[in-house]
Amino acid sequence: EDIEWCNPDLIQSPPSSTVTPELVPFLRGYWLKPNGEILVVMDGQAIIAAMPKSSVSADC
């Protein structure tokens, strides 16, 4: 629901047993906040690239 900024150097790789294969192409890792909360870090460019492309035709 919210977007948070984190230092890319603090992104950690998740254990492979905790990630479903469908999520792997879009996952960069996770970030452990100072308060102990764990946030998943997604790859926005990979998500956009995987979205269906719509074909637009121009009638002149």
N, CA, C and O atoms as a printed pandas DataFrame, in Angstrom:
     atom_number atom_name residue_name chain_id  residue_number  x_coord  y_coord  z_coord
0              1         N          GLU        A               1    0.810   -1.190    0.000
1              2        CA          GLU        A               1    0.000    0.000    0.000
2              3         C          GLU        A               1    0.852    1.250    0.000
3              4         O          GLU        A               1    0.443    2.264   -0.567
4              5         N          ASP        A               2    2.009    1.216    0.609
5              6        CA          ASP        A               2    2.913    2.360    0.612
6              7         C          ASP        A               2    4.212    1.999   -0.097
7              8         O          ASP        A               2    4.586    0.829   -0.185
8              9         N          ILE        A               3    4.882    3.012   -0.592
9             10        CA          ILE        A               3    6.205    2.825   -1.186
10            11         C          ILE        A               3    7.221    3.401   -0.210
11            12         O          ILE        A               3    7.042    4.506    0.301
12            13         N          GLU        A               4    8.277    2.658    0.045
13            14        CA          GLU        A               4    9.346    3.126    0.922
14            15         C          GLU        A               4   10.655    3.070    0.160
15            16         O          GLU        A               4   10.878    2.156   -0.633
16            17         N          TRP        A               5   11.512    4.035    0.396
17            18        CA          TRP        A               5   12.826    4.072   -0.222
18            19         C          TRP        A               5   13.819    3.404    0.707
19            20         O          TRP        A               5   13.777    3.603    1.921
20            21         N          CYS        A               6   14.705    2.615    0.139
21            22        CA          CYS        A               6   15.734    1.974    0.954
22            23         C          CYS        A               6   17.074    2.076    0.237
23            24         O          CYS        A               6   17.137    2.287   -0.974
24            25         N          ASN        A               7   18.126    1.922    1.000
25            26        CA          ASN        A               7   19.474    1.930    0.458
26            27         C          ASN        A               7   19.679    0.621   -0.304
27            28         O          ASN        A               7   19.561   -0.447    0.297
28            29         N          PRO        A               8   19.982    0.662   -1.603
29            30        CA          PRO        A               8   20.159   -0.574   -2.378
30            31         C          PRO        A               8   21.233   -1.498   -1.805
31            32         O          PRO        A               8   21.178   -2.712   -2.001
32            33         N          ASP        A               9   22.205   -0.927   -1.100
33            34        CA          ASP        A               9   23.258   -1.753   -0.500
34            35         C          ASP        A               9   22.736   -2.615    0.646
35            36         O          ASP        A               9   23.400   -3.566    1.058
36            37         N          LEU        A              10   21.546   -2.290    1.164
37            38        CA          LEU        A              10   20.978   -3.035    2.289
38            39         C          LEU        A              10   19.990   -4.113    1.850
39            40         O          LEU        A              10   19.440   -4.827    2.688
40            41         N          ILE        A              11   19.759   -4.236    0.528
41            42        CA          ILE        A              11   18.856   -5.271    0.020
42            43         C          ILE        A              11   19.560   -6.619    0.129
43            44         O          ILE        A              11   20.695   -6.781   -0.318
44            45         N          GLN        A              12   18.870   -7.577    0.728
45            46        CA          GLN        A              12   19.435   -8.909    0.935
46            47         C          GLN        A              12   18.712   -9.919    0.052
47            48         O          GLN        A              12   17.534   -9.749   -0.262
48            49         N          SER        A              13   19.413  -10.957   -0.340
49            50        CA          SER        A              13   18.796  -12.033   -1.117
50            51         C          SER        A              13   17.947  -12.889   -0.188
51            52         O          SER        A              13   18.383  -13.249    0.905
52            53         N          PRO        A              14   16.733  -13.214   -0.626
53            54        CA          PRO        A              14   15.890  -14.066    0.215
54            55         C          PRO        A              14   16.328  -15.518    0.111
55            56         O          PRO        A              14   16.889  -15.923   -0.907
56            57         N          PRO        A              15   16.081  -16.306    1.148
57            58        CA          PRO        A              15   16.356  -17.746    1.042
58            59         C          PRO        A              15   15.505  -18.339   -0.080
59            60         O          PRO        A              15   14.321  -18.020   -0.188
60            61         N          SER        A              16   16.088  -19.192   -0.908
61            62        CA          SER        A              16   15.363  -19.744   -2.062
62            63         C          SER        A              16   14.124  -20.524   -1.647
63            64         O          SER        A              16   13.180  -20.634   -2.429
64            65         N          SER        A              17   14.107  -21.060   -0.450
65            66        CA          SER        A              17   12.952  -21.840    0.002
66            67         C          SER        A              17   11.747  -20.959    0.314
67            68         O          SER        A              17   10.639  -21.470    0.481
68            69         N          THR        A              18   11.946  -19.641    0.395
69            70        CA          THR        A              18   10.839  -18.751    0.745
70            71         C          THR        A              18   10.228  -18.046   -0.459
71            72         O          THR        A              18    9.289  -17.264   -0.309
72            73         N          VAL        A              19   10.753  -18.314   -1.649
73            74        CA          VAL        A              19   10.306  -17.601   -2.849
74            75         C          VAL        A              19    9.665  -18.580   -3.822
75            76         O          VAL        A              19   10.234  -19.626   -4.131
76            77         N          THR        A              20    8.472  -18.228   -4.302
77            78        CA          THR        A              20    7.826  -19.059   -5.313
78            79         C          THR        A              20    8.471  -18.780   -6.671
79            80         O          THR        A              20    8.890  -17.652   -6.927
80            81         N          PRO        A              21    8.557  -19.781   -7.541
81            82        CA          PRO        A              21    9.203  -19.598   -8.848
82            83         C          PRO        A              21    8.565  -18.480   -9.682
83            84         O          PRO        A              21    9.257  -17.822  -10.458
84            85         N          GLU        A              22    7.266  -18.261   -9.531
85            86        CA          GLU        A              22    6.581  -17.218  -10.299
86            87         C          GLU        A              22    7.041  -15.816   -9.896
87            88         O          GLU        A              22    6.960  -14.880  -10.692
88            89         N          LEU        A              23    7.517  -15.674   -8.673
89            90        CA          LEU        A              23    7.923  -14.368   -8.162
90            91         C          LEU        A              23    9.381  -14.026   -8.482
91            92         O          LEU        A              23    9.756  -12.853   -8.490
92            93         N          VAL        A              24   10.192  -15.032   -8.741
93            94        CA          VAL        A              24   11.638  -14.850   -8.924
94            95         C          VAL        A              24   11.995  -13.779   -9.960
95            96         O          VAL        A              24   12.875  -12.965   -9.679
96            97         N          PRO        A              25   11.364  -13.729  -11.145
97            98        CA          PRO        A              25   11.778  -12.726  -12.134
98            99         C          PRO        A              25   11.552  -11.279  -11.684
99           100         O          PRO        A              25   12.160  -10.360  -12.234
100          101         N          PHE        A              26   10.696  -11.075  -10.704
101          102        CA          PHE        A              26   10.316   -9.727  -10.291
102          103         C          PHE        A              26   10.888   -9.323   -8.935
103          104         O          PHE        A              26   10.691   -8.191   -8.492
104          105         N          LEU        A              27   11.580  -10.220   -8.289
105          106        CA          LEU        A              27   12.056   -9.991   -6.930
106          107         C          LEU        A              27   13.526   -9.591   -6.912
107          108         O          LEU        A              27   14.372  -10.277   -7.486
108          109         N          ARG        A              28   13.821   -8.484   -6.252
109          110        CA          ARG        A              28   15.224   -8.080   -6.074
110          111         C          ARG        A              28   15.769   -8.615   -4.763
111          112         O          ARG        A              28   16.967   -8.871   -4.644
112          113         N          GLY        A              29   14.902   -8.785   -3.785
113          114        CA          GLY        A              29   15.339   -9.276   -2.482
114          115         C          GLY        A              29   14.423   -8.763   -1.392
115          116         O          GLY        A              29   13.238   -8.515   -1.616
116          117         N          TYR        A              30   14.992   -8.608   -0.205
117          118        CA          TYR        A              30   14.208   -8.049    0.881
118          119         C          TYR        A              30   15.063   -7.064    1.668
119          120         O          TYR        A              30   16.292   -7.071    1.590
120          121         N          TRP        A              31   14.379   -6.223    2.424
121          122        CA          TRP        A              31   15.039   -5.203    3.222
122          123         C          TRP        A              31   14.534   -5.327    4.639
123          124         O          TRP        A              31   13.327   -5.305    4.878
124          125         N          LEU        A              32   15.443   -5.455    5.572
125          126        CA          LEU        A              32   15.102   -5.537    6.983
126          127         C          LEU        A              32   15.196   -4.135    7.563
127          128         O          LEU        A              32   16.284   -3.569    7.677
128          129         N          LYS        A              33   14.035   -3.574    7.932
129          130        CA          LYS        A              33   14.000   -2.228    8.489
130          131         C          LYS        A              33   14.565   -2.232    9.909
131          132         O          LYS        A              33   14.589   -3.276   10.562
132          133         N          PRO        A              34   15.015   -1.082   10.388
133          134        CA          PRO        A              34   15.563   -1.004   11.746
134          135         C          PRO        A              34   14.593   -1.477   12.833
135          136         O          PRO        A              34   15.027   -1.933   13.891
136          137         N          ASN        A              35   13.274   -1.372   12.576
137          138        CA          ASN        A              35   12.296   -1.807   13.575
138          139         C          ASN        A              35   12.003   -3.307   13.491
139          140         O          ASN        A              35   11.150   -3.812   14.221
140          141         N          GLY        A              36   12.708   -4.025   12.602
141          142        CA          GLY        A              36   12.535   -5.470   12.477
142          143         C          GLY        A              36   11.552   -5.891   11.401
143          144         O          GLY        A              36   11.437   -7.078   11.097
144          145         N          GLU        A              37   10.841   -4.930   10.820
145          146        CA          GLU        A              37    9.883   -5.241    9.755
146          147         C          GLU        A              37   10.640   -5.646    8.492
147          148         O          GLU        A              37   11.660   -5.046    8.154
148          149         N          ILE        A              38   10.138   -6.663    7.798
149          150        CA          ILE        A              38   10.753   -7.135    6.557
150          151         C          ILE        A              38    9.900   -6.663    5.380
151          152         O          ILE        A              38    8.691   -6.891    5.343
152          153         N          LEU        A              39   10.544   -6.006    4.430
153          154        CA          LEU        A              39    9.855   -5.549    3.225
154          155         C          LEU        A              39   10.422   -6.262    2.011
155          156         O          LEU        A              39   11.635   -6.427    1.889
156          157         N          VAL        A              40    9.542   -6.683    1.113
157          158        CA          VAL        A              40    9.953   -7.301   -0.144
158          159         C          VAL        A              40   10.324   -6.179   -1.107
159          160         O          VAL        A              40    9.620   -5.173   -1.196
160          161         N          VAL        A              41   11.422   -6.351   -1.824
161          162        CA          VAL        A              41   11.876   -5.351   -2.792
162          163         C          VAL        A              41   11.661   -5.927   -4.188
163          164         O          VAL        A              41   12.274   -6.925   -4.568
164          165         N          MET        A              42   10.776   -5.275   -4.945
165          166        CA          MET        A              42   10.434   -5.742   -6.279
166          167         C          MET        A              42   11.207   -4.947   -7.328
167          168         O          MET        A              42   11.633   -3.819   -7.078
168          169         N          ASP        A              43   11.383   -5.549   -8.510
169          170        CA          ASP        A              43   12.059   -4.917   -9.643
170          171         C          ASP        A              43   10.989   -4.326  -10.561
171          172         O          ASP        A              43   10.357   -5.043  -11.336
172          173         N          GLY        A              44   10.799   -3.032  -10.464
173          174        CA          GLY        A              44    9.758   -2.360  -11.234
174          175         C          GLY        A              44    9.929   -2.509  -12.733
175          176         O          GLY        A              44    8.943   -2.685  -13.449
176          177         N          GLN        A              45   11.165   -2.443  -13.224
177          178        CA          GLN        A              45   11.398   -2.581  -14.664
178          179         C          GLN        A              45   11.017   -3.974  -15.149
179          180         O          GLN        A              45   10.475   -4.115  -16.245
180          181         N          ALA        A              46   11.290   -4.997  -14.359
181          182        CA          ALA        A              46   10.920   -6.362  -14.746
182          183         C          ALA        A              46    9.405   -6.518  -14.774
183          184         O          ALA        A              46    8.866   -7.216  -15.632
184          185         N          ILE        A              47    8.722   -5.874  -13.845
185          186        CA          ILE        A              47    7.257   -5.941  -13.810
186          187         C          ILE        A              47    6.677   -5.283  -15.053
187          188         O          ILE        A              47    5.799   -5.851  -15.703
188          189         N          ILE        A              48    7.161   -4.088  -15.389
189          190        CA          ILE        A              48    6.669   -3.375  -16.577
190          191         C          ILE        A              48    6.966   -4.174  -17.842
191          192         O          ILE        A              48    6.112   -4.274  -18.722
192          193         N          ALA        A              49    8.162   -4.740  -17.942
193          194        CA          ALA        A              49    8.544   -5.508  -19.135
194          195         C          ALA        A              49    7.670   -6.741  -19.320
195          196         O          ALA        A              49    7.461   -7.180  -20.451
196          197         N          ALA        A              50    7.160   -7.305  -18.238
197          198        CA          ALA        A              50    6.351   -8.520  -18.330
198          199         C          ALA        A              50    4.879   -8.239  -18.596
199          200         O          ALA        A              50    4.105   -9.164  -18.843
200          201         N          MET        A              51    4.488   -6.974  -18.547
201          202        CA          MET        A              51    3.081   -6.640  -18.778
202          203         C          MET        A              51    2.740   -6.840  -20.249
203          204         O          MET        A              51    3.579   -6.621  -21.124
204          205         N          PRO        A              52    1.501   -7.257  -20.517
205          206        CA          PRO        A              52    1.095   -7.450  -21.915
206          207         C          PRO        A              52    1.179   -6.135  -22.687
207          208         O          PRO        A              52    0.843   -5.070  -22.170
208          209         N          LYS        A              53    1.625   -6.232  -23.904
209          210        CA          LYS        A              53    1.727   -5.062  -24.780
210          211         C          LYS        A              53    0.442   -4.944  -25.585
211          212         O          LYS        A              53   -0.033   -5.923  -26.161
212          213         N          SER        A              54   -0.112   -3.751  -25.620
213          214        CA          SER        A              54   -1.317   -3.554  -26.425
214          215         C          SER        A              54   -0.904   -3.064  -27.804
215          216         O          SER        A              54    0.017   -2.259  -27.944
216          217         N          SER        A              55   -1.591   -3.557  -28.805
217          218        CA          SER        A              55   -1.285   -3.106  -30.162
218          219         C          SER        A              55   -2.227   -1.964  -30.504
219          220         O          SER        A              55   -3.442   -2.069  -30.336
220          221         N          VAL        A              56   -1.656   -0.889  -30.980
221          222        CA          VAL        A              56   -2.429    0.300  -31.326
222          223         C          VAL        A              56   -2.326    0.494  -32.829
223          224         O          VAL        A              56   -1.233    0.539  -33.393
224          225         N          SER        A              57   -3.477    0.608  -33.464
225          226        CA          SER        A              57   -3.458    0.870  -34.906
226          227         C          SER        A              57   -4.042    2.255  -35.146
227          228         O          SER        A              57   -5.046    2.638  -34.544
228          229         N          ALA        A              58   -3.406    2.981  -36.017
229          230        CA          ALA        A              58   -3.865    4.332  -36.340
230          231         C          ALA        A              58   -4.528    4.306  -37.709
231          232         O          ALA        A              58   -3.926    3.887  -38.698
232          233         N          ASP        A              59   -5.759    4.752  -37.750
233          234        CA          ASP        A              59   -6.465    4.864  -39.031
234          235         C          ASP        A              59   -6.298    6.291  -39.537
235          236         O          ASP        A              59   -6.687    7.241  -38.857
236          237         N          CYS        A              60   -5.723    6.447  -40.725
237          238        CA          CYS        A              60   -5.495    7.790  -41.271
238          239         C          CYS        A              60   -6.504    8.117  -42.312
239          240         O          CYS        A              60   -6.470    9.207  -42.884
